[in-house]
Structures are given as C-alpha cells and as structure tokens.
Amino acid sequence: MGTDTVRAAADDETAALRREQRGWYVYDWACSVYSTSVLTVFLGPYLTSVAERAADGDGWVHPLGVPVRAGSFFAYSVSLSVIVAVVLMPLAGSVADRSGRKKPLLAAAAYTGAAATTGMFFLDGDRYLLGGALLIVANAAQSVAMMLYNSYLPQIAPPQERDAVSSRGWAFGYAAGSLVLVADLVLYSAHGSFGLSESAAVRVCLASAGLWWGAFTLVPLSRLRDRGARVPHAAAPGPRGLAATFRDMRRHPLTLAFLLAYLVYNDGIQTVISQASVYGSEELGLGQSTLIVAVLLVQVLAVAGALAMGRLARVYGARRTILGSLVAWTVTLAAGYFLPAGAPVFFFVLAAGIGLVLGGSQALSRSLFSHLVPPGKEAEYFAAYELSDRGMSWLGPLLFGLTYQLTGSYRSAIVSLVAFFVLGFVLLARVPVRRAIGEAGNPVPEKI
C-alpha cells in the first residue's frame, strides 16, 4: 500500500510538471509575436520612415537636442532599451529570489510590454519620439519577463529533458510567429481592401502583437506554480544583490566562462534579428511584403530547426551542436554582404539559412546553462544569465548603427556582426562543460 501511494504521488507530480511545461510553452507562443512581427519585421523600417519624415534637410533628427542620423534612430533606441533592461533585471530577479513569487512579477513585466506594444497603434506622422519611447518600454519589459520565464526551466524539467523542453518552447514561439505573420501579410498586402492605408495597416499589425501577447499570457499565469523561496539567505534586491550573485558565481568560474561566450555570440544573434529588416529595406531595396515573406520563412524553418537541433543535441551534445550553429551563422552572415539589391530570391535563401539555426542556437544555450546552475539558486543565476543575454546586446546595435553612420553602408554594418560569432565560438570551445556541470553540483547527462 505504501509503495502504491508513493507511485501515485510520483505520477501526480509528473502530471503536474507536464501541465506546467505545456503552460510554459504558451508564454513563448504569446511573447514571440512581439519579437517577430514588431522587432524583426515592422517596427525597424516603419520607425525609420517616421524618423525620416521628422528629419531636417540633411537627414538628421534631434531627440533631446542630440543629433542622430534618422537611419540610426531605431538601432540606438534598441540599444537604450537594453540599458534600461540591464538596470531592471537585477531588481526583478532578486525580488523573485527573495520572495519565491515569480508569477506576479512575470505578469507585471508581460503586461507592461503588451500595453506598450498595443500603444504603437498611435505611432503615425512624425512621432518618432513616441515610437522610440514605446520601443524602449516594450523591449525592456520583454527582457525582464523572459528572465523570469527562463528561470522556471530547471524547476519544470529534469536534467535529461531540458534540451527537448527548451527546444519545444522555442518551436512554439516560432510557430506563433509564423501564424501571425501570415495574417499580417494578408492585411498588409491587401490593406486597401480592408479600407486601410499602408501606414494604418502597419500600425494595426504592431498593436495586434501587443493584444496577442497579453491574451495568451493568461495561460502560463494559470499553470505555472510558485514554489516559495528556496534559498535561506537570498540576495538583496538591486545592485548589491547582483554583486552578491556574481561573487557567488566566482566560485564557479566555468559557469562565468560560459556566460561570457553566450554574451558575445547571442549579441550577434539579437542584432541580426533586430536589424535584418532594415538591411533588407534600406540596402537591398526590398518591399515590406518581401520582408514579411522572408521572416515568415525564417519562422517556419526555425520550428523545424529548433526541434532538429534538439535531436542533434541528444546525439552530439548541446555544446557541439551550438558550436556547429555558430559556424553556420558566420557563413550565412558573411554571404549576406554579397546579396544583390532588388533580388528577393537571394534574400529568401539567406532567410532560410538563418531560420535553420536560429531557434536551436538559443534553445540549447538556455538548456545548457540550466545544467550550470547550482541547485536552489535558479532565479538568482538566471537573472545573471539574462543579464548576460541583454547586458552586451546594446553593443551589436550600437556597432551596427555606428558603422552605418560612419560608412553610409548597411552592407558594412551587417558584415561587422561576424566578429560576434567568431569570438563566441572561440570562447565556447574553451569551456569544459562536463567539468563545469560537476563543479556546479549537478549530475552530468550522458550527452552534453
């Protein structure tokens, strides 16, 4: 009878974890539409056009009296949003660690971002400052929410399942992005049939991403469980707590080494995501419909790519699979420099290459890091992970913007990002992952 009771309790706990995992996947489904439709497709070219309408005769705008080339305004706004996120993430992470209540913080961050995104409906005329402000709020809120969301992974998946669970989460996100992009493409391409101007169609697409984000966030909030504070002496909120976290991480130098590698190559990934549509529209002269189809291709292939790389990780290990993806990123981005203008087919080929490695690179990085977190310090360490995710992500857009400002060429700007993937590969190749997992106090999976 006792054995049956234990088995029943174990079955109940497994069923509860599966329910949480399914709810966890849905947050990727909810928020990825912002990353895809807003940040990757519509907002870059649209905000750039709004800034150009507000520009002086020499093509410069002057936010708060600072001279900025209109073509660089979007990239600089992304950089500023990351700086804001870097300030907020340690606060939210330490509060979550001390209280053990992540869900209220996740809800606050998600709905702040969703509200700011919905407010982009009012971005018309020459309101480039409004667009920049809403982008900063939405992007910073998304970063905080993702930090809290990622910290659930070690709690809802045992070590042997994390690559698969993380990859499924990314696949859900890219599937949602594909679905919404199809609707966006129909609306944008046939905007006249709906009685909308081209500008109004773009603003509807932006606002609908915010509504989608807010609506589907209800599912993970209903299924994820708060487990209470698990660390007796949690880090204090704010900079002191962050400093304490990094002091603790000094006892795990190999974990820090992985974070450094991830910080570098992920900055390249994030910058490609946010600036690719600007490159396509401004340098290659491609229309908005072409860009939407290209990003839709990325989304569809990213679903398959994330799941396929999850399977490759079971055979070759997550580290080797990530290293292979960084080689593919380098080759693909370098090829992008030579794309002819006005040739959508070649841009689609580039998009296909990006899609096949995009989701898997990020999903496997997340699951690999989960093995490097000392037991009981998930929130604390994932705050540092997300800080590494975003902490230097201002550098890529800044380099992109500065390169364009100095050269006037988006080709030079896009190829400058190759450095992030090459350096990231070198740094990750030097990390002995098995030893790092053991030193963190976790069991080492057979394939890692």
N, C-alpha and C positions, 0 to 999 in steps of 0.2 A: 504493500500500500504506500509505504514511504517512497519507494522507487517510482511508482506511478505518479505520485504527487510532484516529485522533483522533475520528472519528464514533462508533466503537464505545464509546470511553471516555466520550464525551458522553452516549450512550444509557444506558450503565451508571449514570452519575451521576444522570441524570434518573429512572431506575427506582429508584435508592436514595432520592432525595428523595421520590418518590411513596410509597414504603414508609414513610418517616419521617412523612410527612403523615398517612397512614392511622393509624399508631400514635399520633400526636399528637392526632388527633380522639378516640381512645378514652379519653384521660385526661379530656376533657370529659364523655364518656359515664360515666366512673367517678365523678368527684367532684361532678357537678351534682346527683346524687340527694341528697347531703347538703344542698346549698343549697335544694333544692325540698322534700323530704319533712321534713327536720329543721328547718332555719332558717325556712322560709316557712310550713309547714303545722302541724306537730305541736308543736314544742318551745315556741313562744311561748305558746299557750293552755294547754298542759299544765304547763309550768313555772310559769306564773302561778297555775294552780289549786293546784299543790303549795305555792307560797309562801302562798297564801291560807289553806290548811289550817294552815300553821305560824304564821299571823299572830295578833297579840293581838286583844283585843276591839275596838280602833279600826282594825284593818286594816293594821297595820304589822308588818314583820319587822325583826330587828336583827342583820344579818350583821356579825360582829366588833364588835358594840356600836353600829353606825351605824344610826339609824332610817331605814327605807326603806318607802314605801308598797308593799304587795305587788304592786299593779298595775304598778309601775315597775321591779320587780326584773329582769325579763327584759331590758328596754331598757338598764338600767345594766350588766348582765352583758355584753351585746353591746359596749357602749362600752369596758368594761375589756378585753375580748378584743382589740379593735383597738389599744389602747395597748400591750398585750403584743406584738402583731404588729409594731408600729412599731419596737420595740426589737430584735426578732429578724431582721427582713428585711434591714437593712443588714449584719448579721453574715453571714447566709447568702449574700447577693448578692456581698459582697466575697470570701468564700472561693471561691465558684464562679468569679469572675472571675480570681482568682489561680491557681487550680488547673486551670481548664478542665474540671472534672469536675462537671457538674450532676446527673447521674443519681443518684449516691449521696445527694446532698442532697435531691433530689426524692423518692426512696424513703423517706428518714427522715421528712420532713415529712408525706408522704401517709399512711404507716402509723401515725404518731403520731395524726393526725387520725382515721383509720379506727378505731383502737383506742379512742380517747376516745368516739367516736360509738357504737361497739358497747357500751361500758360504760354507756350511757344506759338499757340494759335494767334496771339496778338502781335507777333513779330512781322510787321509789314512796313512798307515805306522805307524810311532811312533809320529805323530804330535799331541800329547796330549795338548800341549800349545795352538796350533791353535784352537783345539776343545774347550778348556776352555774359550778362548777369545771370540769366536763366541757365545758360550752359554751365557756368561755374557752380551754381547751386545743385543742379541735377547731377553733374558729374561727381561732385564731392559726396553727395548723398549716396550715389550708386557705389562709390568706393567703400564707404562706411558699411553699407548694407552687405556688400559682398564679403567684407572682412568677417562680419558676424555669421553670415551664411556658411562660409568655408569652415569656420571653427566647429560646426556641427559634424563634419565628416568623420573624425576619429570616434565620435560618440555613437554614430548610427551604422557604422560598417566595421566588421572585424578586419584585421590586417590583410588577410588573404583576399578580401572582397573589394578593397579600396580602389584599386585601379579600375575595376569594372564599374563600381558605383560612381566614381568621379567621371568616367567617360560617358556613362549614361546621362548624367546631369548635363554635361556639355552637349550631348546629342539632342536632348530635349530642347535646350536653348536654341540650337541651330535649326531644329525643326520648326519651332515657333517663328523664328526669323524668316524662314522660307515661306511659311503660310502667310504671314502679314505682308511680306514683300510682294507676293502675288497680288494681294488686294491693293497694295499701294501702286503697283504697276498699272493695274486696270484703272484705278482712279486718276492717276497722273496722266496716262496716255489718252484717256477719253474724258478729260476734265470738262471739255465743252459740253459733252452730252449730259453731264451732271449739273450744268449751269454754273460751273466754277471757272475762275481764271486760273492760269498756271500757278500764280503765287498762292491763291486760296487753296488749291489742291495740295500744294506742298505743306501749307500750314495745317490742313486737316490731317495729313499723314503724320506730322510731328505730334499734334495733340492726341491723336488716336493711340500713339505709342504710350503716352502717359496714362490714358484710360485703361489700356490693356494691362500695363504694369500694375496699376492699383487694383484692378479687379481680380487678377489671378494670384496676387499676393495673399488673398484671403485663405487660399488652400494650405500653403505651408504654415501659416499662422494658426490654423486649426489642428494641424497634425504634429508639428514639432513639439518636443517636450523640453521644458526647463528642468534641469536636474539638480539645481541648487549649487552653491559654491562648493568646490571640491578641494580647494587649497586652503589650509588653515590660515595662512598669513598671505593673503592675496596682495598683489601690487597696489600701491596707492594710485588714485586717478592722476592723469595728467603727466607732465614731463618727468616727474620723479618716479612714477610707476614705469614709464617706458625705460628710463635709465636703469631701474632695478631689473627689468626684464633682460636688457642687454648685458648687465653684469652677470646675471644668471646664465645667459647664453655663452658667456666667455668660458664657462665650464664645459661647453660643448662646441669647441672651435670648428668641428667638421660641419655641424649644422649651420654655423655662420658662413662657412665657405660655400655651402650650397646656396644660401640666401644671396650671397654676392653674385654667384653665377646667374641665378634666376633674375636678380635685379637687372643685370645687364641685358640678357637676351630677351627678357619679357618687355623691356623698354622698347626694343626694336619691334616686337610684335604689336604692341599697343600703338606705336606711332604709325606703322603700316596700316592698321585698321582705321585709325582716325584721319589719315591724310591721303589714302589711296583715291578717294573720290575727287578730292581737289586736284590731284595729279591727273586723273583721267579727264576731268572737265577743262582745266586750265591749260595743261601742257599738250594733251592729246586731242583736244577739241571734241570730245565725245559728249553726246547729249545726255540729259537726265535719264531718259528711258534706257539707253545703253548701259549706264552705270547701274541702274536698278537690276537689269538682267544679269550683269556681271556679279553683283553682290548676291543675287538670288542663286547663281551658280555656286558661289562660294558657300552659301548656307547649305545647299543640298549636298554638296560633296563633303562639307565639314561633318555632317551627320555620319556619313559612311566612314570618313577619315577618323573621327573620334573613336567609333566602335572598332574599326580595324586596328588602330594603333593600340587600343586596349588589349586586343587579342595578341598583337605582336609583343606587347609587354609581358604577357604570360609565357611567351616562348623565349624572348631575348632579354627580358628585364626592362624596367621602366627607364633606367639610366641610358642604356644603349639605344633604346628607341627614341628618347629625347635627342640624343646626340645626332642620330640619323636625321631627325626632323630639322635640326639646325643647319645641317649641310644643305638640305633641300631648300630651306629659307634663303640661304646665301645665294645659291644658284638662281633661284626664282627672282629674287630682288635684283640681282645683277643683270639678268635678262631683261627686266623691266626698263632699264635705262635705254635699251636699243629699240623699244617699241616705236613703230612708225605712227605719226599723227593721223587721225581720221580713219583708223583701221580697227574696227570693233573686234574682228575675229582674233587678232593677236592679243588684245586686252582680255578676251574671254579665256584664252589659253593660260595667260598669267593668272587670272582669277581661279582657274581650275587647280593650278599648282598650289596656290595659297590655301584653297579650301581643303585639299587633301592632308595638309599638315597642321592647319590652324587649331582645330579643336583638340587633337591629340596632344600637341605640344603643351597646351595649358592644362588639360585634364590630368595628364601624367605628372606634370610638375606639382600639381596640388596633391595628388595621392602620394607621390614620393616624399614630399615634405611631411605628410601626416605620420610617416614612419620615424621621422627625426624629432618628433615632439615628445619630451619626457611625459610619462603618464601623469594625469592630473593637472597639466598646465596647457590644455588645448587652447583656451581662449587667449591666454597670455601670449603664447607663441604664435598663434595665427594672427594676432594683432601685429606682431613683428613681421610675419610673412606678408601680410597685406601692405604693411609699410614698405617692405622691400619691393612689393609689386608696384606700388604707386610712388614710392619715395624718390626714385630717379626717373619716373615716367614723364617728368617735366623736361628732361634733358633731350629726349628724342624729338618732341615737337619743337622745342627751342632750337635744336640744331637744324631741323627741317626749315623752320621759319628764318633763321639767320642765314642759312645757306642760300635760300631764295632771295632774301633781302640783299645779300652781297653779290650774287651772281645774276639774279633775274631769271634763273632757270630752275624749273621744277625737276628736270632730269638730274641735275647736280644734287638737288635736295633729296630726291628719293634714293640715289645710289649712296649717299653719305651714310645711310642707315645700315649698310652692310657691316660696318665696323662693330655694331652691337652683337650680331650673330657670330662673327668670327671670335671676338673676345669672349662671349658667353660660352662658346664651345670649348675653348681652351681652359676656362675656369672650371667648367663642369667636369671635363675629362680628368682633372686633377683631384677630384673628390672621391675618396674611397668609401662608397656608400654603405657597404656591408659593415665596415667598422664604425661608421657614423651611427647606424641604427643600433648596434650593440652598445655603444657608449651612451646613447640616449636612454637605455634601459628597456628597449623593446625587442620582441622576438624578430629574427631576421627571416623574411619569406624566402622560399626556395629560389624564386626568380625575382630579382630586384635590379 
